[in-house]
Amino acid sequence: MGNLRFLWEVAKKSFAAGLITLTVSDRYASIAPVRGLSMHPTFNPNKSAVMGLPVGIFVADDHVLVEKICLEKYRVSHGDVIVFRSPINYKEKLIKRVIALPGDWIQIPNSYDTIKIPGGCCWVEGENSASTLDSRSFGPIPLGLLQGRATHIVWPPQRVGKVAQRMPEGRLRPY
């Protein structure tokens, strides 16, 4: 009888802890792995590529803290690194840097084209243009696809720190 009471208490506490963890990860913050080389060198700087294939598979991927409070009113800024659902495959999550916000005019890289970002969308780009799938491929992304903003690298231990907010020079146009 004592063992059943102990198991019941453990089950109740585990269930409560699970609900709290689920609520926090859904509403406030979570941890996300950064796979691939599209944000190299900001993330996964110890990896490299030979002919497009990653080298150093035994090197741990960076993991980032993704805060979700910014989703309340889509409070993102130029230069933020965001996690979002791919507009091509909803099951896939991508991580890129915000270059332009609704109403901004942006110069497309390696082109003479300038476009205006429509309302409710943003322009995102990876930092490694040779190995990225971003707005240069699929255009502006709807803000509704945002999953959160990457604020800190939390793994591996030697890389723990804040994610820098920065913008490439000369991309926004003052139209």
Disulfide bonds with the S-S distance in Angstrom:
none
